[in-house]
């Protein structure tokens, strides 16, 4: 008689998640806080609930932060002292070694089975710790310098070189989409066998279809067509395209809500530029700028809108587009990056090539002028979004972690 099969316990039980510049404790929508904050918070929460003990290492960004914050069982945040508290994001490369040293100190006292680095700065730290502590390294880049450069957002050469080194030595790279996988291979020569597609999820308890009228009542909106932009106000996100699209729409009753705050060194200047653009176009009474909102509150804005504009110059994934879709709100998005996966053109939303506001206005007009199309896009978007959950993402990532125990580690130092 055959012996019963024994269920093997996962070989990776503890993970160090490096998130140098992005804390899962910070509200997204302003400063340097955005989709990556949501990604790290929701991913680690789901991993912890599935049984993987996770510690997130973040640079101390405020003087009164406790060293350790217990978020929930199996999920804690450790703040590492590295450089002045008020250091700008552009200056962070200079403190990576100090951050790495602080993380190393913690890991020697509290060992883990795997390092998972988020963004290139954390990747540099993770690369060094991989060799020093002989641990497997998983890297998630979120954005890539060479991809941003294609749309005019040039990054320092030092970042390009650092990303290439991290790509070459990561045991696994997780990509948000097929598009990002191709970008890693094309621009960095990544080995496709070491890339796993692990798309982000959405919390359907908060982001789901609901009453548009109820949402509008909550936001004190009327029956007018409502366009929505959600995100940090920086050139990369294309807020100006949204404003210009409203101006060229030819609908004096339509209005635009911009939910988000300034971000990065150019943020304040970009806010001023957008405010001047609104005045110059005579749209002051039809554009409302709303400060960053608690993440779960965004669902009310999505439900209130007729459509959501995502005119980014580049997006590795586009979490805003997914959240809007989950609420049944059609998306008009730029034809770039992960948005090509999220927005199924003509089925769940519309994609627009290029930066011409007239083309965005035409796409918006197409939805507003055809209620039957809007309804189809809405229902199909909500249906498609159900495939994206943080639980399934965590399950996939746990399999990736466990597979590392039988892989030969990549060693760029050999």
N, C-alpha and C positions, 0 to 999 in steps of 0.2 A: 504494500500500500504506500502511495506517495505521501510524503510528509506535507502538511499544510504549508502554504506559502506564508512567509513571514513578511510583515510590512516593515520596510526599512525606514528608519528615522532620517530626516534630512540631515545632511552632513554640514550644512552651513546654518548655524543657529544664531549667530551674533554678527551684526554688520555695523561698520563705521561709515556714516554718510557724511561726506565732506560738502559743505555749502558755505564757503568762506564769506561771500558777500551777500547772501540771501537767506534771511532767517524765516523759518516757517511760522514764527510768532508774530511777524509784522503784517499789517493789513496791506494788501496789494492795491495798486492804483496810483501811487505817487512815489517820488524819490526813485530809488532803484528797485522798488517792490512791484512785482508784476506776476505774470503767470508762473514763473519759476518758484515763487513763494508758495503758491497754491500746489504746484506739482510736488514739491518736497514735503509739504505738510500732509497732503492727502495720501501720497505714496507711502510715507513712513508710517502713518496711522494704519493703513491697510496691511502693511507688512507686519506691524506689531500685533494686530488683531489675528493675523494668520499664524503667528507663532515665531516670527523672526524678531529677536530683540535688537532694537536700533538705537544708536546714539548719533545725533546730528551735531556736527562740530561747526560752529559759526564764529566769525570774528566778533569780539565784543564791540558793539556799535553804540552803546549807551553806558554811562558811568555807573548807574545804580542797578545794573542787571545782576542777578545772582549767577554764580558760576554754573550751577546746574538747575535746570527747570524740568521737573517731571510733568510731562504733558498728559500722559496716560500710561497704563501698564505696558512696559516694553518700548516706550517712546520717550526719550529725554533729549533735551538740548543742552549742550555744553558750550559756554562762551569762552573763547580763547583770547587772551590779551595779545594783540599784535598791532603795534603802531598807535598813533593818536586816535582818540575816539572819533573825531570829526573828519577823518581822512576821506577825501573824495574818491569815488570809484576809480577814476583814472590814475590815482596814485597807489592803488592796491598792489600792483605787481611788486612794488618795493618792499612789501611786508610779508610776502608769501613764505619766505624762509622762516621768519619768526612764527608765523601761524603753524607751519609744519612742525617746528620744534615743540610748540605747545601741544599739538595733537599727539606727537610721538610720546611725550611725557605721559599723557593719559592712557595711550594704548599699551605702553609697557606695564602700567599698573592694572589695566583693565582690558585684556586681550580680546580680539575679535577674529572672525573667520574670513572676512572679506572687507575690502575698501570699495566704496561706491562714491566716485567723485562727480560733482555736478558743476558744469561750466569750466572753462579752461583754467581759471585761477586755481580752483580746487584740483583740477587735473594735474597741474604742476606739483602741488603738494602730494597728491596721491601717488604720482609717479615715483617721487623720492621715497615715500613711506613703503611702497611696494617692495623696493629693493632692500631697504634697511631692515624691514620686519618680515620679509619673505612671505608676503600676503598677495593673493590674487587681486587684480585691479579691474573694476568695472567703471567705465566712463560714459557719462551722458553730457553732451556738449551744449544742448539747447540752442545755441547759435554758433555759426562758424565764420571766422574772419574772412576767408576767401569767398564765401557766398555773399556776405554783406558787401564786399568790395565790388561785386558785379552790379550792384544797384547804387553805387556811389558812396556807400558808408565805409570809407577806408579805415582800417584798424592798423595799429602799429605793427611793424614787421616782427617785433619780438613776440607778439601774440601768435602770429602765423607760424613762426618757428616752434613756439612752445606747443601749439596744437598738434603740429606734425609729429613732434616727439612723443606726446601723450598717445596719439593715435597708433604710432608704431609699437608702443610697449603695453597697451591695454590688452588684457586677456579677453575681455569682451567689451564691445561698444554697443550701447543701446541707441537705436534710432527711433524717432517718433513716427516715421513714415517711410514708405518706399522711396519717396523723393529724397529724404535726408540720407538714406542708405546710398543712393547713387551719388549724392554730393560728397559723401565721405570717400567713396571709391575714386571719383573723378578728380577731386581737388586735393586729396591727401594720400591717395594710393593705399587706402585701407584694404585689408584682407576681408573680402565678403564673408568668409567662413567664420570670422570673429565678430560679425555684426548681427545683432538680434533686434528685430522690430518689436518694440514694446510701446505702443501708443498710450498716451495719458487717458485718464477717464474723466467722468463727471459725476457729481453727487446728485443722483436723481431724486433724493429726498427733498432737495431744495430746488433743483433745476428740472422742472417738468412743466407740461402745458397747464395753463390755468386761465382764469377769467381775465380777458383783456379789459373789460369795463371795470372790474374790481381793482385791477392794477392801476388803471388811469384815475379812478377815484382816489386811491391812496396817494397818488402823485399830483393830484389836483390838475389833471389834464382833461381836455374836452374831447370832442369827436374828430378833431383835425388829424390829418396824416402825421404820424410821428416817426422820424428817423432817429436811430440811436447809434452813438459811437461810445465804446467802452475801452479804456486803456490809458496808459501813461501818455502825457502830452510831450512828445519828442518828435523830431523830424521823421524818424524811422516809421512811426505809426500812421503818418499821412492824415493828420487831423485837418490840414488845409484842404485836402481833396474832398473830404466830407462837407466842409463848409462851401466850397465852390460848387459841389454837386447840388446842394440845396439851392444855391443862387441860380443855377442854370436849369433847375427842374421845371420852372414855369408854373409853379403852384404856389400862389400867395398864401394859401391856407396851411401849407406844410411847415412843420417845425423840426428842429434838430436838438436832441439832448446830447451833450458831451459830458460823460462821466469819467473823471480822472483828474490827476494833478500833474504838475511839472516833474520832469525826470532828467537826471544827468546835468552836466555842465551847461548844456544848451536849453534845459527845461524852462527856466524863467524867461529867457529870450523868446522861446517858442510860444509860450503862453501869451506874451505881449504881442507877438506877431499875429497870432490867431485872433486875439481880441481886436487888433487894428483891422484885420481882414474882415471881421464880422461887421465892424462899423463902416468900413469903406464900401462894403456890398449892401449896406442898408438893411442888415439882418438882425439888428440888435433886439428887436421885439420877437424874433422867431428862432433864436438860438439861445439855449440855456446851458450855462456851464455849471456842472454839479461837482462838488468836491468828491474825492474818493469815498466810496461807501463800503461798509462791512460786506464781506464777500457774499454771504447768503442773501443780503438785501438786493443784490444785483438782479435776482430772479424777477423782482417786481418790475424793474426797468425793462428787462427783456420781454416780459409778457405784455407790457403796455405799448411796446413799439410795433409798428407795421413791418419794419425790417431793421436789420442791424448792418451797419457799414463797417467793413474791415479792410481799409485801403492801404495796408502795410506794404512797405517796400520789400520786406522779406519776413518770413515766418517759418520757423522750423516745424511748428505744429499749428498754433492758433487756437488757444483754449477758449477765447471769447467766442469764436465761431461755433465751437462745440457746445458751449453753455447756452448760447442763443438758440441753436438748433434743438437742444434738449427741451427748451421752453416752447418749441413750436414756432419760433420766429425765423422767417426766411433771412438768409444772409446774402449780402452783395459784397463779394470779397475780391481782392486782387488775385490774379492767376499766378501765384508764387508758392514755393515750398510746400509745407504740409497742408495749406489751404486747398491744394489741388486734390488731396485725398478727402478732406473733410467736406468740401462743398462740391457735390455732384451737380455739375452745371445743367440747369433745366429741370432737375429732379428735386433737389433739396435746397437749391439757391441758385445764384448766378455768379459766375466769375468774370472779371473784367481784366483784359490785358492792357498793360501800360498805365500811365498816370493821368490820362486825359479826363478831367472832371465831366466833360460832355458825355463820355461813354458811361461813367458811373450814373449820371443823371438819367441817361436812356434806360439803364438797367432798373433803376429805382422806379421810373415812370412805368415801365413794363409791368412791374408788380402792383403798383398802386392803381393802375388803370384796368387791371384784370383780376377781379376778386376771386374768380374760379381758379386762376393760376396761383394766386396767393394762398388759397386754401390747400391746394395740392402740395405746394412747396412746404407749407407749414406741417401738414400731417406726415409727409415723407421725411422731413427733417427730424421730427420728433422720433419717428420710428427708427431711422438710421442711427440716431444718437444712443439708442438703448444698447447698442453693441459695445459702447465705451463705458466701462466701469472701473473704478479704482481697485475693486476686489479682483477682477480678472487680470488687471495689470500687475497687481502684487503677486498673484499666483504664477503668472508667466515669469516674473522676475525671480521668484523663489526657485523656479526650475533652472533659470540661468545660473543663479548662485550655486545650486547643487551640482550642476554639470561641471563647474570649475574644479571640483574635487577629483575629476578623472581626466582633466585636460593637462597637457604639458604646459607649464607657465611660459609666457613670452618673456624673453630676456634680451633686452636691447643692450645690456651692459656686457654681454659675452664677447 
